[in-house]
Amino acid sequence: MRIGVFVCHCGTNIGGMVDSHQVAEEAKQFPHVVYATDYLYTCSEPGQQEIQEAIKGHALDGVVVAACSPRMHENTFRRTIERAGLNRYMFEMANIREHCSWIGENKEANTRKAIELVRMAVAKVANNVHLHSSLFDVNKRVLVIGGGVAGMQAALDCADGGLDVILVEKKSSIGGRMAQLDKTFPTVDCSICILGPKMVDVAQHDNIKLYTYAEIEEIAGYVGNYTARIRKKTPYVDWAKCTGCGLCMEKCPSKQSFDYHNEGITPTTAINIPFPQAIPKKAKIDPEYCRQFTKGKCGVCAKVCPVGAINYEMEDEIITEEVGAIIVATGYGLLNIEELGEYGAGRYPDVITGIQYERMLNASGPTQGHVQRPSDGEEPKRVVFISCAGSRDVSLGRPYCSNFCCMYIAKQAILTKDHIPNSDVYVFYIDIRSPGKGYEEFTRRAQEEYGVQYIRGRVSRVFPKGKRIVVRGVDTLLGGQMEIEADLVVLATAATAAPGAEELAEKLRISYDGYGFYMESHPKLRPVETNTSGVFLAGACQGPKDIPASVGQGSAAASKVLALFSKDQLASDPQIALVNERRCIGCFKCVDTCPFGAIEEKELRDGQKVAHVIETVCQGCGLCTSTCPPGAIQLQQCTDNQIIAEVEALCQAWRERSSG
């Protein structure tokens, strides 16, 4: 075998703490190595050209590149050697940046370790075999999970691109969080005025099939050929008949149902339409509060419905859809304010959340746009906003910033002054984060034009005093404690992962971080892709972000799907697990272990049952390989023999160093 080794300096990223030239010189002494060199930037076009010329000039069979992380450039170099006529899998990459130069200050030790990593990579590529992808057909339909602004944007872009779209929304109407907002920053435009036309476009698009009040039950399959089982929850109203007239809501005697759209500020009826612009504008019964379900008698809505749409015997329906790609746009949740005991959240009625205040400001909200104290309905004259209520708080396990709180506090402070011109508005903040276009000007406008008083400091305690709420905190700029007697306190609660995010991630077989937000494949290079092929992310399910960023990510995810479907067939990755049927004992521990459902039982001609890997589903994670008791499963390009060859090469280096 003839192997070439190429060592990158990466400027000073590697060359500053690793002697790349020495690594290349040492590599020339390794078995099978016929050519070795170092280059300033191997990933550059001239660097790739040098690799191609060396392959042809020295008749190389395999290539090792010692550079940065394989996550960054492995595919780059595989394409490079493929263009030179080599099989793309006759390549190995030694990571001497993250594993050497970036973690050690001893250049000599770093260089020695880099040499050992290259030696191991050479031993492995010497045992590599030619692998070839297989082609399979693609189902050019896309499933979008979540009907917020990001999901709707993704669905519309895919549909406008000619794809059939299945849009699934958990609630009874699309719109998401944006449908709850009164105004948007920094333009102070009416939120529903912007969102409403987009909602109508989704409902009327010929290429979009909309399932609201529905959840994902199960996802099976692989990129290009997913099968989704969708649970269409029963609203106890036949939506094919319902006209959205609202007569049932007027006559419903059960008026203490929790109003989810208005965040529980006031109750609603057991049968309701969430908001006037809802799409679809159909009624839904909450069986937890409906007297027909709780007491077994009522039926008022069924009696008054002019089209006979009420059906108390309806049951959930399971729908199966075949798709080729999935866009996840499930949005975000909000911190349970009962975790914020120091702020009196959940104990004092006049301490509310930012989203509750947003509904109060909204003309279609529970107070018709009039700002009122929940305790007595009076108009507050002094309003205090507390930022980072649960965000950037290590004690609550949420050290991250919620991204948009500083901006919506500024917006709500301005709206408060518009609604109540003679009011006093205070904002307690840690620091103001306003990196978007026009954002800094907007926060300054709140302070300079509207007279909102910003106090830099944390709030230590909130407690009642008569009819008022005392906010005790510290002003770090003036260097002293202060107390403000407020009529209303608004908490900018932390953005959290959406309820049920982790369960959905398990169904989709995608990763999520310690806070429940879905993880992208690469934060810089692949921000909307996941490690599961064919599953993409859009909006705040990946992390807190504002409306423009969510819309942009929705379009980005759609563009990825359109690019994926630009071909009629896709190529599978051959670096998968394979079963040696002669060694398999049929214990099927691999079936239970596989996180992707890629292994199934197979019956041989003699009746023996063995494991079988579905190559288009397998992601090459290797869990089955480490689980198999007799070692009947081997991961291609990471077999036991290849691993042993790497270990032996490392031991050889140690023996040589010890004897020398």
Helices and strands as residue ranges (DSSP letters): E 3-8, H 12-15, H 20-27, E 33-39, H 45-57, E 62-67, H 70-83, E 91-95, I 97-101, H 107-125, E 135-137, E 141-145, H 149-160, E 164-168, G 176-180, E 183-184, E 189-190, H 191-204, E 208-211, E 214-222, E 225-232, H 247-251, E 271-272, E 284-285, H 291-294, H 300-304, E 317-323, E 325-328, E 332-334, G 337-339, G 341-343, E 351-353, H 354-361, E 382-389, G 394-396, H 405-419, E 424-429, H 439-448, E 453-456, E 459-465, E 468-475, E 480-486, E 488-493, E 495-497, H 501-508, E 535-537, G 539-541, H 547-564, E 569-571, E 577-579, H 589-593, E 599-603, E 609-613, H 623-627, E 633-635, H 640-659
